[in-house]
Amino acid sequence: MAADSSFSLKFSTRFQLLYQGGENGATKKWDDSFRIRRSRLKFEGFAYSPKLEYKIELGLSNNDIGGVDPENNEANNIILDAVAKWEMLPGLQLWVGQTKLPSNRERVISSQKLQFVDRSLLNSRFNIDRDAGVQLHHEHSIGQVVLREIGSVSMGEGRNITINNIGGYDYTARLEVLPFGSFASEGDYVGSDLSREQTPKLSLAASFDYNDNATRAGGQLGNFLSEQRDLRTVFVDAMFKYKGFSSMVEYANKKAKNGPVVTLDEFDEVDEAFVTGQAFNAQAGYLFHNNWEIAGRFTNYEPTAITDRNDEQQYTLGLSKYIVGHSLKVQSDVTLEKEQGSKDFYQFRLQMELAL
C-alpha cells in the first residue's frame, strides 16, 4: 500500500505439478508424464482510488502459453488477464481489458479452486475462454435474493491476437439468481464447500454468447479456419452447497449458422469444421471434517454429427486432501472414458497445488 493510499499491489504466485498416466490402447503399455501443468504470476490491487481495481495474470508453463502463431505475432502469448475494473456506482462495475468472458461457471472458476484435477470435457469443447473488450457487471438484491447481470462486447478471437479483427465482434450476456442469498467467501465460484455453508445456498445461471463471423474452430479458441461462421452458444448451470456437500451441473449447446463444416478433403472427409454440438456435466462431492473430500463427475459430449467427431462420455472419481484450502492441496482422480468407435480408456491423475 502506498504511503498516501494512492495505490495498492498484491503479488501472488502458484503452480501445479501433475502426474498423468493411462494404458495405451494400441500398444497396451502404460503411457505417463510428469509436468508443470500451470505456473502463474498474479498482480492485483487498486490504482489512484479503491474504486479502480486491476488484475494482471501471466501464464508461464507450456500449457498456458500455447503455440507460436502468426496471429500472436509469432511470440509467446503469456498474458492471461490484464483488466481494469471501475466501480461506477455501488453494485455497478465497468471492466476494460482482457479477461474471462461471463460464460459457463466451470470456466470462470479459477483453475486453482477446482474440485477435480482439471475441468470437464464440456468445458474443453465449448468454453469461450478469455477475450479482449469491455464488460458491465451489476449486482443487487431483492430481499435475500441476489441478482447479477453481466454483459460484454469483445473482439471474438481470443486473447491478445495482434492481427486485425477478421470477422465481427462477440457479444455475451449472463444472468445469475441466488435465491437464498450470497455464498460465504464467494463460494459460488469455488469448487468444494470449504466454507461449510450453515444454510443451503444455491446459484442458478444462464449465459448466451453470439460470435459474429467467428474464424476460429471454437470461437475464441482452436485453429483459424479458412471461412467464418456465426456461432451461438447457450450455457445453463447451477451450484449448490450445504454443510460440506457441494454439487454443480452444466449444460452447453453451440450451433453454427449455415453449418459447422468448412472444407472437405479429396476423400470427402471433413477437413475443417467448427466445434458444435451439446454437452452435459454433473458433479458432486462431500468434504469431511478432516478436509478429505470424495467427489464424482459424469460428462456427456455429443458433437454435431456432420462434423464427424465422436460422441464421448467420461466417468470420474476424485479424492482430494485440502491442507491449506485451495492454496495447498493434493488431488487425484481416475477417469473412465468411452468414445464412440474406440475402446474404453482409463486415466489416472495426481496433482499438487501450491499458491502463495
GULO-641916 format. One record per residue (C-alpha): x, y, z. Coordinates in steps of 0.05 Angstrom, whole numbers, padded with zeros to 5 digits, always signed. Layout:
XYZ
...
***
This chain:
+00000+00000+00000
+00028+00068-00019
+00041+00116+00038
-00012+00164+00010
-00060+00107-00005
-00058+00123-00079
-00047+00051-00099
-00041-00020-00073
-00006-00081-00101
-00015-00154-00081
+00033-00203-00114
+00019-00278-00114
+00046-00339-00149
+00024-00411-00156
+00040-00475-00193
+00011-00544-00205
+00053-00608-00210
+00015-00662-00249
+00028-00736-00258
-00017-00768-00310
-00018-00839-00336
-00062-00887-00376
-00060-00950-00416
-00043-00940-00490
-00099-00974-00529
-00053-00992-00587
+00009-01017-00551
-00025-01039-00485
+00032-01004-00449
+00026-00953-00393
+00039-00883-00420
+00052-00828-00369
+00081-00760-00358
+00101-00714-00301
+00099-00640-00316
+00084-00569-00293
+00011-00564-00312
+00005-00490-00294
+00052-00437-00268
+00024-00367-00256
+00043-00298-00232
-00013-00251-00210
-00014-00178-00192
-00076-00143-00166
-00098-00083-00125
-00124-00013-00139
-00096+00048-00174
-00108+00121-00152
-00174+00102-00120
-00203+00040-00087
-00258+00046-00139
-00208+00030-00195
-00183-00042-00186
-00137-00081-00233
-00114-00151-00245
-00055-00177-00285
-00042-00252-00291
+00014-00284-00331
+00018-00358-00351
+00089-00386-00356
+00080-00460-00368
+00079-00492-00437
+00005-00508-00429
-00011-00435-00413
+00030-00405-00469
+00007-00448-00527
+00037-00447-00597
+00075-00391-00631
+00028-00369-00687
+00026-00311-00738
-00038-00287-00704
+00003-00277-00640
+00058-00240-00677
+00099-00306-00672
+00112-00292-00598
+00095-00329-00534
+00025-00309-00512
+00036-00306-00436
-00016-00253-00417
-00078-00286-00389
-00111-00226-00354
-00099-00152-00360
-00162-00117-00338
-00183-00053-00302
-00248-00053-00260
-00281+00014-00246
-00337+00018-00195
-00382+00069-00229
-00438+00063-00177
-00449+00017-00117
-00461-00052-00147
-00442-00030-00218
-00373-00042-00247
-00343-00029-00316
-00287-00077-00336
-00239-00059-00392
-00185-00104-00419
-00172-00178-00427
-00203-00229-00380
-00251-00288-00378
-00318-00277-00412
-00382-00287-00369
-00394-00357-00396
-00401-00425-00362
-00389-00427-00287
-00335-00481-00291
-00292-00437-00337
-00299-00375-00293
-00279-00415-00231
-00204-00407-00223
-00162-00468-00241
-00134-00460-00171
-00202-00472-00140
-00228-00533-00178
-00260-00593-00145
-00223-00641-00191
-00153-00643-00220
-00178-00604-00281
-00241-00581-00315
-00291-00626-00351
-00298-00647-00423
-00356-00598-00431
-00310-00541-00415
-00254-00564-00461
-00301-00570-00520
-00347-00510-00512
-00319-00456-00466
-00309-00387-00496
-00248-00372-00453
-00216-00303-00450
-00223-00244-00497
-00207-00170-00501
-00262-00119-00495
-00309-00088-00444
-00356-00118-00392
-00411-00088-00349
-00425-00123-00282
-00486-00106-00240
-00507-00137-00173
-00567-00121-00130
-00614-00154-00080
-00689-00162-00072
-00697-00184-00001
-00649-00242+00009
-00648-00258-00066
-00584-00235-00101
-00587-00218-00176
-00527-00209-00221
-00529-00185-00294
-00467-00185-00337
-00457-00163-00409
-00395-00160-00452
-00372-00138-00521
-00305-00166-00543
-00263-00178-00605
-00285-00251-00612
-00219-00284-00629
-00187-00298-00562
-00132-00269-00520
-00082-00219-00546
-00089-00230-00621
-00044-00180-00656
-00073-00182-00726
-00133-00140-00746
-00202-00168-00730
-00220-00218-00784
-00295-00228-00771
-00343-00190-00727
-00348-00179-00652
-00370-00225-00596
-00430-00210-00551
-00442-00246-00485
-00497-00238-00432
-00505-00275-00366
-00558-00275-00312
-00548-00305-00242
-00600-00315-00188
-00581-00333-00116
-00649-00346-00082
-00620-00359-00013
-00570-00302-00011
-00495-00298-00023
-00448-00356-00012
-00394-00349+00041
-00327-00326+00013
-00355-00322-00058
-00365-00398-00055
-00410-00400-00116
-00344-00394-00156
-00303-00442-00113
-00301-00517-00121
-00320-00557-00058
-00355-00530+00004
-00293-00507+00043
-00335-00455+00080
-00384-00509+00103
-00446-00468+00089
-00492-00470+00150
-00555-00457+00109
-00569-00483+00039
-00540-00439-00016
-00560-00442-00090
-00539-00405-00152
-00577-00412-00218
-00549-00381-00281
-00554-00378-00357
-00508-00347-00409
-00516-00332-00483
-00458-00318-00530
-00461-00295-00602
-00396-00293-00641
-00407-00256-00706
-00366-00285-00764
-00322-00327-00719
-00259-00351-00752
-00230-00399-00700
-00257-00470-00692
-00282-00456-00622
-00295-00382-00628
-00241-00355-00582
-00201-00420-00583
-00176-00470-00635
-00146-00465-00704
-00160-00407-00750
-00204-00434-00807
-00209-00412-00879
-00282-00388-00873
-00324-00354-00820
-00389-00374-00786
-00436-00341-00736
-00432-00382-00672
-00488-00384-00620
-00473-00415-00552
-00521-00426-00494
-00498-00445-00424
-00542-00464-00365
-00512-00481-00297
-00525-00487-00223
-00484-00492-00159
-00510-00518-00092
-00474-00522-00024
-00493-00543+00046
-00452-00566+00106
-00394-00596+00066
-00436-00622+00008
-00430-00589-00060
-00457-00602-00129
-00453-00568-00196
-00488-00582-00262
-00477-00550-00330
-00506-00555-00400
-00476-00525-00463
-00503-00521-00534
-00465-00490-00592
-00490-00481-00663
-00461-00452-00727
-00505-00414-00776
-00500-00445-00846
-00470-00508-00816
-00404-00521-00780
-00366-00556-00836
-00320-00511-00876
-00280-00556-00923
-00274-00629-00943
-00212-00666-00966
-00202-00706-01030
-00237-00766-00998
-00298-00724-00979
-00280-00727-00906
-00285-00667-00860
-00221-00626-00863
-00243-00562-00828
-00303-00554-00781
-00325-00511-00723
-00335-00546-00656
-00411-00551-00647
-00460-00596-00611
-00481-00603-00539
-00453-00628-00473
-00477-00642-00402
-00435-00644-00339
-00456-00662-00268
-00411-00668-00207
-00418-00673-00132
-00374-00683-00072
-00372-00685+00004
-00318-00652+00046
-00305-00689+00112
-00285-00651+00174
-00213-00675+00166
-00212-00638+00099
-00211-00701+00056
-00262-00698+00000
-00291-00751-00045
-00326-00729-00109
-00356-00758-00172
-00367-00729-00241
-00404-00750-00305
-00396-00714-00371
-00431-00729-00437
-00407-00696-00502
-00448-00701-00567
-00416-00664-00626
-00457-00646-00687
-00459-00709-00730
-00438-00675-00795
-00371-00656-00764
-00350-00730-00760
-00327-00721-00688
-00342-00777-00639
-00390-00778-00580
-00354-00784-00513
-00373-00799-00441
-00328-00793-00380
-00339-00821-00310
-00291-00791-00258
-00279-00808-00185
-00237-00759-00146
-00202-00758-00078
-00172-00693-00051
-00137-00670+00012
-00141-00595+00027
-00082-00578+00072
-00090-00502+00068
-00154-00495+00029
-00142-00489-00046
-00074-00457-00034
-00041-00523-00014
-00075-00587-00034
-00065-00655-00065
-00117-00681-00114
-00124-00746-00151
-00176-00775-00197
-00190-00836-00240
-00229-00828-00305
-00263-00879-00349
-00270-00850-00420
-00317-00881-00470
-00310-00855-00541
-00352-00878-00600
-00311-00925-00644
-00255-00934-00593
-00240-00980-00535
-00253-00956-00464
-00195-00917-00435
-00175-00908-00362
-00134-00848-00339
-00103-00834-00271
-00080-00765-00248
-00046-00739-00185
-00034-00665-00175
-00005-00618-00122
-00025-00545-00120
+00017-00493-00083
-00003-00420-00081
+00028-00362-00043
***
